[in-house]
Each structure stands twice: as structure tokens, then as C-alpha cells.
């Protein structure tokens, strides 16, 4: 079972829009408090399956490039669980300043969980090179494909993860992603942490300048 023991403070500060990576004592204390609370209530879980390259869960030219040379394609869904969602909603009502920290650190937590999932899958698929993760909504991969993703993975039954009419995942601190598995080392990989200047989502709050 995958667990989280700490959260990346630098990434959390970036999500919070902080200009410096050395927070003042008050912010640091809030981050300490939030990290402890999150780790107590976090119930990370995931599911995955292999899908064909012509799966209805895929779409757009960017994703075609990601899996073009792949021997296998993995479809993954992960969530931190409903208790993280409850903590976020509670703090949004009682303490908006703290809620910003909860939201940012929970975003870090789900990404760290996805990294650990990938490490686990690499043990399972030894000998194959992994492309970077690519999710509906990245580049020209239609967000509408989330419907197919949650259907194929049966996320509501397996993870308690549902999709709203507006295509938002619930619990919100959840992720779906596609990864291609190749025989040869992958060059020119695409993912949300390295392709910002190529992405059409100019208003992304996590957008980097390079």
C-alpha cells in the first residue's frame, strides 16, 4: 500500500503563488499544521488498466504523439479520498487563509501520490520506458474524455471517485492520466510540468514561464 509521509513545501508555495520559497513563520506554522492534518485524513487509492491506442478514452493530437510508439498504454485514476475533501470544505467555511494552504498542499499530495504510483508500475513493467503522464484537459486532450476514463476504470465503484456534469472529479483532489510504455527510451516527452509554453491553457494558475 502506498502512503505519504511528507509533502513538498516548495511546490506547495508555488501553488500558493508565493514569490519566495522561504515563508515567514506564520505561513510556515500553518503549513506544519496543514501537513499534519492532511497526512492524518489522507486515504490515497488508485486503479489502472491497459487500454488500446484507439480507446475512446483518448483524443487529440497531443495524446497521439505521447502514445505513438508505445507498446502498451496505461489509464490511471487516483484520489486522496473523501476526508481530504471534507477538510478542504471545512476550512473554506471557517478559515479562507488556511483553506488556500490546504488546497495547495493537497494538490502537492496528489502529485506525489501519482509519482509513487508510477514508481510502483515501473516495478511491474520492468524493461519498458514510461512517457510522462498526460491527463484530460492538458494540451488538446479533450476534458470531455473524462467521461470515458471514469467509465472504463469504474472509478465510482472502485475508488468512490465520480464526475460532475461540469466534468470535475469528486473528490477534487483526484487525478486521471495516461502513460505510454515504450521499448526504447522516450525523447521529447510531454507533460504538464514541462510543456507550459506549448500549452493552450494560458490562464492555468500553475503555469510556468519556461
N, C-alpha and C positions, 0 to 999 in steps of 0.2 A: 504493500500500500504506500502510495506517495504522500509525504507530509511536507509541510513548510515550517521551517524553524526560525527564519528571519526574513525581513523584507528590505529591498534595495532602497536606501534613503535617497540617493542621488536621483534615481528615476522618479521617485515619488515627488521630489522637489521640482523636477522638470514638468511633471503632470500638473503641479500646482502653479506653474508659471513663474517660479522663483528665478530671479536673476543670478543669485549666488547659491553655491552648494553648501554654504556654511550657515545654517539657520540660527536665528537668535535663540536664547534659552527658552523663551516661552513656546516658540514653534517646536523646538527640539523636545520639550517636555510633552507637548500634545502628541507629537509623533510617537514618543515612547508609549504613551497611554493607548493610542490607537493601535499600534502594532500588537501590544499585549491583548487587547480586546479582539482584534481580528483573528489572531492565531488561536484564541480560545474557541471562537464560534465557527471558524472555517471548517467546512466538511468537503474538501475537494474530491471530485469524482469525474471520470471520463469514460467515453466509449469510442470505438473506432471500427471501421470496416474497410476492406479493399473495394474499390469501385472501378468500372471500366472507363476509358478515356472519353467515351461518348455518353457518360452518365448524365441524366437530366439535372443532377446537382451542380454540373459545371456549366460555364458560359463566359463569353467574352474572349477577345484575342489574347489578353494578358495571361489568362489561366492556360490557354492552349500552349503558349510559349513555356510556361512553367513545367507542364507535363509532357511536352512534345517528345522527348527522348526517354521518358520514364518506362521502366519495366513494370512497375506497379504504381497505383495511385491510392493514397490513404485519405479517408474522410474522417475527421475527428471532431468531437464535441466535448467540451469540458466546462465545469461550473464550480464555483466556490460554495454553492449551496444557499438555501433559503435563509439561514441565520445571518449570513453576511448582509443579505438584502434587508432583513429586519433591522440590523444595526444601522445601516445606511439611512433607512427611512426614519428611524427614531431620531437620529442626530439631525436630520434635515428639519425636523419639527422643533427640537429642543435647543440646538446649537449649530447654526449655519457655518460658523468658522471651523468648528470641529468636523462638520459634515464634509467640507472640502478636503480635509486631510483623510478622512475615512474613504472617500471616493477615490482619491489619488492612490492611497496605499493599497486599496482593494484592486485597483487596476494593475498595480505592480504585482500583486499576489497572483492574479490570474495569469499574467505573462510568465512569471516564474514557474507556476504550475505547468504551463504549456511547455516550457523548456525541459522540465523534468519528465513530462510525458514523452517528449521527443527522445530524450536520453534512454528511456525505457524501451521505446520502439526500436531504437538503433541496436539494442542488445538482441531484440527479437529478429531483426532483419539485418544481421551481420553480413558484410560483403557488399552492401548496396549503399550508394551515396544519396543523401537526402537533399532535396531542394529546400529552400526556405518556405515557411508557412505562408499560405495565401488564403484570405478569407473573403466571403461575400461582402461587397462594398469597397474592396481595395481595387484601385485602378478601374478597369471597365468590367470587372466581375460583378454582375448584377446582384444587388441586395435581395431582389425577389427570389433568388435561388435558395435563400434560407428556408423557404417552404419545403423544397425538395430535400435539403440537408437534414432537417429535423424529422422529416418523414422517413427517409432511408435509415437513419440511425435510431429511429424510435425513441427520441430523447425524452419525451414526456414520461414514458413508462420506465425507462432505464435510469434517468437522471433527475426527473422532476423538472425538466427544462422545456418550457413551452415558448411559443412565438405569438406575439400580439398581432392585431390587424395592421399595425403600422410597422411590422417586421422587426420589432425589438425583441431581443431574447429576455426571458424572465425565468430565473433571477438575472438581473442585468450584468452581474459580474460573471459572465459566461462567454465562451468563445467557440466558434466553429472554424475549421480550417481544412485546407487541402495541402498535402505534401506529396511530391513526386519522388519515387525511389529509382535511382539510375545505376547502371553497371559501372559507368565512368564518372569521374569527379565532375560536379556541376559547375559551370562557369557562367558569369553574368546572372546570378540568382536575383530574384525579385522578392522583396518583402516590404512590409510597411515601415521597417526601421531603416531602410537603406535607399528607398526609391522616392522620397518625398518630392523632389524636384521634378519627377516624371509623373506624379500622380495628379489627377484632375481635381481632387478634393482640396481646393485652395483654402477652405475655411476650417480644415482639421485642426483642433486645438493642440494636437501633439506634433504638428508639422515642424520639421527641422529645416534649417536654412541650407544645409548641404548633406 
